[in-house]
Amino acid sequence: MPVTPPTPIHEIRAFNRFYTNVIGALDYGRHLYTPYTLTESRVLYELAHSPRTDAADLRGELSLDAGYLSRLLAGFERDGLVERAPSERDPRRQRITLTERGREAAALLDERSRQAVGALLDAVPAQDRERLSGALRTVRELLSGARGHAAPPEPVLRGPGPGDLGWIVQRHGALYAAEYGWDAGFEGLVARIVADFAQDHDPHLERVWIAELDGRPVGSVMCVRDEAPATARLRLLLVEPEARGHGLGDRLVRTAVDFAREAGYRDMVLWTNDVLTAARRIYERAGFTLVAEEPHRSYGADLVGQDWRLELQEGTDR
C-alpha cells in the first residue's frame, strides 16, 4: 500500500505536538508560568511591553473574548497587579496599567521565559541559531498572511513630536524593569538625559530620532555632544519587542552614526552594560569597538559597564 506523504495539516499538528513537549507546556508540575495560566501570563507581558494598554487594544491583540478578558483583569485588580481607569484617548475606553506588584510579576515571568528559551538554545549549535531564527520568522510571516494579516509597513524614522520625549522615558523605564528587573534609578537617568536635551541642544550637532510603525512610536536613538572635543555620544537606543528582529536597531544606530559623521564629529562613543547582548551586537555590526569595562552596582543590579568607540573620520585613531 503506498505511503501518503504528510500534508501541511499533518506537519503543523506534528510541530505543535513537538514544540509543546519541548517547552513543557503540558507539564503543569514544572510550568514556567505558575501561578498564572498561559493567557494570564500573555496579558501581563502585553501590559509590560506594549505602549497601547486600553482593554480594547488587549482584546484585539490577543483575540480574547471581552467577557473573559474582563474577568481576568478583575482578578488581576483584586490581586493588586493592575489598576483600571478611563483612557486618556477616549473616556469610553478603559486604560489598564500595571502596579509595582504587577511589574514585578511580569518581570519574573519574563525572566523565567528567557531562561527557559536560553536553555533550549544551548542545545542548538551556534552556527545553526540564525537558521533557526530565520525559519521561525518565515513561519510567522506565512501564517500571518494566511490569517489575512497584511505585512506590516516599514518603520519610518522622524524627529520627536509633542509627547515623544516623555515616551522615551516611560518606555525605557517600563521595558528595562520588565526585561532586566532594573529599578526606578534607570528611569531617572533617562529622564535627566532627555531633560538636558529638551532644555538645551544644538540641532546641527545633536538630534533624536523616533522610529514609528503603523502610526505609533516603536524605537528611539539619540546623538549628542560628548565632553571630549569633536566626539559624539550615542544614547537611548530602544526598540519595542514587537518591532524587533527586522533590523530596526541597526537602522537607528546607522542613522545616528551617519548624522555624526556628516556633522563633522571625529569619533562616536557610547556606554552600555554587558547584559544588553542584543544592543552590543548592533554596536559591533556598526563598527564600534570595546575600549573599557568596569563592574558597578546600579539600578538594583550588579552590572559590568562598557565603553565603546567608533572612529568617524580617517586618521583620527587615538
C-alpha positions in Angstrom: 0.0 0.0 0.0 1.5 3.4 -1.0 2.6 5.7 1.8 0.7 9.0 1.7 3.1 11.9 2.0 2.4 14.2 5.0 0.1 17.1 4.3 0.6 20.6 5.7 -2.1 19.9 8.3 -0.2 16.9 9.5 3.1 18.8 9.5 1.6 21.7 11.6 -0.1 19.4 14.1 3.1 17.4 14.4 5.1 20.5 15.0 2.6 21.7 17.6 2.9 18.4 19.5 6.7 18.5 19.2 7.1 22.1 20.4 4.6 21.9 23.3 6.5 18.9 24.5 9.9 20.6 24.2 8.8 23.7 26.2 6.9 21.6 28.8 3.6 23.4 28.2 1.7 20.3 29.2 3.7 19.6 32.3 1.9 21.6 34.9 4.3 20.4 37.6 7.1 22.4 36.2 5.3 25.1 34.2 7.3 28.2 34.0 4.2 30.4 34.1 3.0 29.2 37.5 0.9 30.5 39.3 -0.5 32.1 36.2 -2.1 30.5 33.2 -0.6 30.9 29.7 -3.3 33.5 28.9 -2.8 35.4 32.1 1.0 35.5 31.5 0.5 36.8 28.0 -1.8 39.6 29.2 0.9 40.6 31.8 3.5 40.5 29.1 1.5 42.8 26.8 0.8 45.2 29.7 4.5 45.4 30.5 5.7 45.8 26.9 3.0 47.4 24.7 2.6 51.2 24.5 -1.2 50.6 24.0 -2.8 49.2 27.1 -6.5 50.0 26.6 -8.7 47.0 27.3 -10.0 47.1 23.7 -6.4 47.0 22.4 -5.6 44.0 24.5 -8.7 42.2 23.4 -7.9 42.8 19.7 -4.2 42.0 20.0 -4.8 38.7 21.9 -8.1 37.8 20.2 -9.8 37.3 23.6 -13.5 37.3 24.4 -14.5 40.6 26.0 -16.2 38.9 29.0 -13.2 36.6 29.6 -10.7 39.4 29.5 -12.9 41.5 31.8 -13.0 38.6 34.4 -9.2 38.1 34.0 -8.5 41.8 34.6 -10.9 41.9 37.6 -8.9 39.1 39.1 -5.6 41.0 38.5 -7.1 44.0 40.1 -8.2 42.1 43.2 -4.6 40.7 43.4 -3.1 44.2 43.2 -1.5 43.6 39.8 -3.3 46.2 37.7 -5.2 49.5 38.0 -8.1 50.5 35.7 -9.1 54.0 34.8 -10.7 55.8 31.8 -8.5 56.0 28.8 -6.8 59.3 28.1 -7.5 58.9 24.4 -11.2 58.0 24.8 -13.0 58.2 28.2 -15.4 55.5 26.9 -12.5 53.0 26.9 -10.7 51.5 29.8 -6.9 52.0 30.4 -5.1 49.2 32.2 -1.7 49.8 33.9 0.5 47.5 35.9 1.1 48.3 39.6 4.5 47.9 41.1 3.5 44.4 42.1 2.3 43.7 38.6 5.5 44.9 37.1 7.4 42.6 39.5 5.2 39.7 38.4 5.7 40.4 34.7 9.4 40.8 35.2 9.6 37.4 37.0 7.6 35.7 34.2 9.8 37.3 31.5 13.0 36.2 33.3 11.7 32.6 33.6 10.8 32.6 29.9 14.1 34.0 28.8 15.9 31.4 31.0 13.8 28.6 29.5 14.4 29.6 25.9 18.1 30.2 26.7 18.4 26.7 28.0 16.6 25.4 24.9 19.0 27.3 22.6 22.0 25.9 24.5 21.4 22.6 22.8 21.5 24.3 19.3 24.9 24.7 17.8 25.9 28.4 17.4 26.2 28.2 13.7 22.6 26.9 13.4 20.9 29.5 15.5 20.5 32.1 12.8 19.0 29.4 10.5 16.5 28.6 13.4 15.6 32.3 13.8 15.0 32.7 10.1 12.8 29.6 10.0 10.7 30.9 12.8 10.3 34.3 11.1 9.2 32.5 8.0 6.5 30.6 9.9 5.2 33.8 11.5 5.1 35.7 8.2 3.4 32.8 6.3 0.8 32.2 8.9 0.1 35.9 9.4 -0.6 36.1 5.7 -2.8 33.0 5.9 -4.9 34.7 8.6 -5.4 37.8 6.5 -2.9 40.0 8.3 -1.1 42.2 5.8 2.7 42.5 6.2 3.4 45.5 8.5 4.8 48.6 6.8 8.4 49.5 7.2 9.1 51.8 10.2 9.8 55.4 9.4 12.4 57.5 11.3 11.4 61.0 12.2 12.2 63.8 14.7 10.4 63.9 18.0 6.9 65.4 18.2 4.9 66.5 21.3 5.0 63.8 23.9 7.7 61.7 22.2 10.5 62.7 24.7 8.2 61.6 27.5 7.5 58.4 25.7 11.3 57.7 25.6 11.5 58.0 29.3 8.4 55.9 30.0 9.3 53.1 27.7 12.9 52.8 28.9 11.6 52.6 32.5 9.0 50.0 31.7 11.0 47.8 29.3 14.1 47.6 31.4 12.1 46.9 34.5 10.3 44.1 32.7 13.2 42.6 30.9 16.1 43.1 33.4 14.4 44.0 36.7 16.1 47.4 36.9 14.6 49.8 39.4 13.5 53.5 39.0 17.0 54.7 39.2 17.5 53.9 35.5 14.3 55.7 34.5 15.6 58.7 36.5 18.8 58.6 34.5 16.9 58.5 31.2 14.7 61.4 32.4 17.8 63.5 33.1 19.3 62.8 29.7 16.0 63.7 27.9 15.5 66.8 30.1 19.0 68.1 29.3 18.4 67.6 25.6 15.0 69.2 25.6 16.3 72.2 27.6 19.3 73.0 25.5 20.6 71.3 22.3 22.2 72.4 19.0 20.0 70.9 16.2 23.0 71.0 13.9 25.1 68.8 16.2 22.5 66.9 18.3 19.4 65.0 17.4 16.8 62.5 18.5 15.1 60.0 16.1 11.8 58.3 16.8 11.0 55.1 14.8 7.3 55.0 14.0 5.4 51.9 12.9 1.7 52.0 11.9 1.3 55.4 13.5 2.9 54.7 16.9 6.5 55.0 18.2 8.4 51.7 18.5 12.0 52.9 18.8 14.4 55.7 19.6 18.1 56.8 19.5 19.9 60.0 20.3 23.2 61.7 19.2 24.6 64.3 21.5 27.9 66.1 22.1 30.2 64.4 24.4 32.5 66.2 26.9 35.5 65.2 24.8 36.2 67.6 21.9 34.8 66.6 18.5 33.2 63.5 20.0 29.6 62.5 19.6 27.8 60.2 22.1 25.1 57.7 21.1 22.4 57.4 23.7 19.0 55.9 24.4 18.8 53.2 21.8 15.5 51.4 22.2 13.4 49.0 20.1 10.0 47.8 21.2 9.7 44.0 21.4 7.0 43.9 18.7 9.4 45.7 16.3 12.5 43.6 16.9 14.1 41.1 14.6 13.8 43.2 11.5 17.0 45.3 11.6 15.4 48.4 13.2 18.1 48.7 15.8 20.8 48.6 13.2 18.9 51.2 11.1 18.6 53.6 14.1 22.3 53.3 15.0 23.4 53.7 11.4 21.3 56.8 11.1 22.9 58.4 14.2 26.4 57.4 13.0 25.8 58.9 9.6 24.5 62.1 11.2 27.5 62.4 13.5 29.9 61.8 10.6 28.2 64.5 8.4 28.2 66.9 11.4 32.0 66.7 11.5 32.5 64.7 14.6 35.8 62.9 14.8 34.6 59.9 16.7 31.5 58.5 18.4 31.3 56.8 21.8 28.7 55.1 23.9 28.3 53.5 27.3 26.3 50.3 27.8 26.2 47.2 30.1 27.3 43.7 29.3 23.9 42.2 29.9 22.4 44.1 26.9 23.7 41.5 24.4 21.4 42.3 21.5 22.4 46.0 21.7 26.1 45.1 21.8 25.8 43.0 18.7 24.2 46.1 16.9 27.1 48.3 18.0 29.6 45.7 16.8 27.9 45.5 13.4 28.1 49.3 13.2 31.9 49.1 13.7 32.1 50.1 17.4 34.9 48.5 19.4 35.0 47.9 23.1 37.6 50.0 24.8 37.0 49.6 28.6 34.9 47.7 31.1 34.2 48.3 34.8 31.9 46.5 37.2 29.3 48.6 39.1 26.1 48.4 41.0 23.3 50.4 39.6 19.5 50.3 39.1 19.3 47.5 41.8 21.6 45.1 39.9 25.3 44.1 39.7 26.5 45.1 36.2 29.5 45.5 34.1 29.6 48.8 32.3 31.3 49.0 28.9 32.7 51.9 26.9 32.6 51.6 23.1 34.1 53.8 20.4 33.8 54.3 16.7 36.2 56.3 14.5 34.2 58.5 12.2 36.9 60.3 10.2 40.0 58.9 8.6 43.3 59.4 10.5 41.7 60.1 13.9 42.7 56.9 15.8 43.9 57.8 19.2 
